[in-house]
């Protein structure tokens, strides 16, 4: 993974350099997928929404105009895409989602330390394989394929265990996103 900052990634993407898109994907794919789970029930749907966001971002290369950080832009764009998806699928009452969606912050504070401790307790309660997969992906920052090789599982099995873990840890999604962005 490259250690480019947001500005360097954006410059690469705007020039049409695939390395910039690859760096964008490596840095933000997993955190964005986890964040999308705040709005959709399926990890597969979350992945689809994130992939659509990246495709649109790539198609707009050179014409991406926004103020602020790339990270904030991506998370806000994904939130908006998720809200549209939920509306078209009419799965939730929107008043509840609108209230829930305003609170996401991208910094750590004392409350996050408490939430992190709670998350670690909840991780220990996961079924064994889910726990191993979750730790490999979140704490060891492995890609699905790498986690599959390490744990002698198929990539699809890894994705399934990761999705199950995230579903069980749903109340801690914000903390998981922060851990993935570290």
Buried (B, 14 or more C-beta within 10 A) or exposed (E): EBEBEBEBBBEBBBEEBEBBBBBBBBBBBBBBBBBBBBBBBEBEBBBBBBBEBBEEBBEEBEEBEEEEEBBEBBBBBBBEBBBEBBEEEEEBEEEEBEEEBEEBEEEBEEEBEEBBEBBEEBBEEBEEBBBBBBBBBBEEBBBBEBBBEBBEBEBEBBBBBBBBBBEBBEEBBBBBBBBBBE
